Amino acid sequence: MLILLSAAVAPGLALLSYFYLRNQMATEPRKTLLQAFFFGTLITFPIMFIQYVVKEEEAITNPFFADVLFSSGLEEFFKWLVIFTLIFRHIEFDDPYDGILYGASVSLGFATIENVLYLLTFGIDTAFVRAILPVSSHALFGVVMGYYYGKSKFAQNDKQIEYLVLSFFAPLSLHFTYNSILTFQGYWVYLIAPFMLFLWWFALKKVKLAHQHLVQHLFEQNKI
């Protein structure tokens, strides 16, 4: 059991550490990041409950709408809502790169609990595939979400609302594409590899841009 739990939790913590260490200019309080991670774990249960009720009540009969549209929208909405209500106006959200960290933290909190429950059901043999696909994809969706949250909070023009809208719809479109690929039975393996490469490239590009915004933000505040 201990090995299984370690295998389920390790990918999320490793990815969170990776994005935390990418921040070279400022150090976000670890306590606040862990709180964001914890908020992410909590939303797993209402999400799974809603998904269970919808499935059992056959509220959505079309598999594509249920597994792709509804599932993607529900998960990204809850993650977006946690950041908007509990983190966006937090005093510790004080530079553009923080959005990356908080987005990744909330997403990985959700992905970690989901991963624990999945491995408890299907066994540790699925741990490697889960780590490189669902867990990492959730982390990268969170990075994209957090990037636009950071842009929204520190925008010095009239684009705050536009960036806030993108903070939901950008990761939603990526999640939608990911779930769509998984519906191609027999072919999804050939499609998921290039998509994951693109997702990593896209997310790391946002990380680089957020770091540049951070440098500019610190320069404007005469901190560097």
Salt bridges, closest charged atoms under 4 A:
GLU75 OE1 - HIS138 NE2 3.72
GLU75 OE1 - HIS175 NE2 3.46
GLU76 OE2 - LYS79 NZ 2.88
GLU76 OE2 - HIS175 ND1 2.72
GLU114 OE1 - ARG130 NH2 3.69
GLU114 OE1 - HIS138 NE2 3.62
